[in-house]
């Protein structure tokens, strides 16, 4: 969706549910995938996605661009819903390999199954904050600016966090269990 159309829909959505519905249809799969990647639970992802859009719908009149995209604003709401959920409930396994693989299968034909499973398994072994950074950067394909908006930090800090996330992932991938599957050289 181009930014001009999006901005028009946002302004209309402040007055009409029909316009919000178009934004909902566009962003629903993206927000759902992000939450699913973080929770590894389809039912919970559906609930948190619904909560995200209900909050967005009720707060859309307060949305102001300020150089941040509407998508970043939605991801931030989803991020906050995840934080609230994990505060109340101990997190279970993040990055369910089979679930993510089935969701991503249609999008990723280049990487063979064994390598993909190994990488997803390695991601599940790095710290949770790094998992989120990798999810936003590589699965959701957000820019550093958008990730900074979602996480609530600055762009420079995000570049450092991405670097640390990748170093952490590289360290896990260099372990013996991944030798022969993932070639880091």
N, C-alpha and C positions, 0 to 999 in steps of 0.2 A: 504494500500500500504506500503510495507516495505521500510525502509530508503535507502537501497542500490539501489533498482529499482527507487525510487523517485529521488535520486541524479543522476543516469544515465539519466533519462528523462529530468531533469533540464539542464544538460550539453548539451544534444541533442537539447533541446528546444531553446537553445541560437543560434542555427543554422537552426532549422527546425520547421515549424509550425505543422508538423505531431506529433512530440513529445510533443509539447505544448498542442495539442488537447487531448492527453491522460491525462495530468495533469488537463486540463479543465474538462474533463468528470468525473474525480475522485472528484475534489473539488467543482464543480458547485452546487450540492445539499446542501453541507455544507454551502457555502458562501451565497447562496440564502436564506436558512432557517435562518441564522443569521441576514441577512438584513431584511427579512420579519418579524422576531420577533421584530426588532427595529422600523420598520416603520408601521407595520400593514396595508400595502397597497401593493397588489400583483403587480400592474403596476409599482409603484415606486420601489419595490424590484427588479423587472426584470431589470429596467433601471439602478439602482445602481449596480446590479450584473454584468451587461454588462460592465459598466464603470470600475468596479474593474478588470475584466479580460482583458479589452483593455489596461488598465494601466500596469497590470502585464505582458502582452505580449510585450508591448513596452519597459518595464524596466527590462525584465528578464536577459538581458546581464549584468546588474549591480548587480544582486542578488549574494550575497556571504553568505555562511552558517553561519559563526561566531557563531556557537552554537545555532542558531535559526532555527527552521524548516521552510520549504517552506510554510507549512500551516499557521504558525504564521505570516509569511510575507504577505500572501494573506489576512488574517484576518485584519492585520494592514492597508493594502490598503483599505479594505472594511470599517474599522473603520474611517479612514480619509475621505473617501467619505461620510459617514454618517455625520460626523462633518461638512464638507463643505455644505452638503445639509441642515442641521438644522440651520446653520448660516444664510443661504439665506432664508430659509422658516421656519416659526414658527412650531415647532413640533405639530403634532396632537396626538391623543391618542396612546400611546405606549402600546403594548400588547393588541391587539384586541382579546378578549377572544374567540369569535367564530372562527376567522381565525386561531389562534394558535391551538385551539382544533381540527379543521378539519385537519390541517397539521400534528399534532402529533398523531392523532388517531391510525394510523397503528403501531406506535412505542410503544405506552403505553397502555397495556391491563390490567395491575395490578391495577391501581388506578381507582376507580369508578368515574363516570361522575360528580357527585355533588361535590365531594372533589376536583377533578381536576379543575372544574370551580371556586370553592372558592379560591384555591391557585392562579390561574391565575388572578382572580379579585384582590386578595390581592397584588400580584406582581405589578399590574397596579397602586396601591396606594402608593408605596414606591418611593423615589427619583429616578430620571432617571439614575443617575450614578450607583445606586444599582441594578436597573433593568438590566443594561448592564452586570454587574458583574455576576448576577445570570444567565442571558442568556448564557454567555460564559462558565460558570462553569458547569451548570446543563443541559442546552438544547444542547449546542455544545460539552460538555464534554471535554473542554480543560484543560490542566494541569495548575497549578499556574504559571509555567515558560512561557507557551504559552500565558496566559492571560496577564502577565507582558509585554511580547513583543507586544501584540496587543494594550494595553492601553498606553504603553510607560513609564513604571515605573519598580521598582524592585520587586523581588519575595516576600520579607518580607512585603512590602507595600500591595501587593495583598492579602496576608494572612489576614492582618488587614482589608482590604476592604471587603473580603468575610465574615469575622466575623461580621463586621458592617452591611453588607447587610442582613445577616441572622438574626441578632438582630432586624433590622428594619422590616423585614418580620414577624418575631415572634411577634413583638409588634402589627402589623396590624392584624395578625391572632388571637391574644388574645382578640380582640374587640368583643363586644356582637354579631355583625352580623355573626360571624363565629362560635359561641358557638354551640356545638352539631354536627357540620359538621367536624371541625378539632379539634382533641384532642391533645393538646400540652404536656400533662403529660405522 
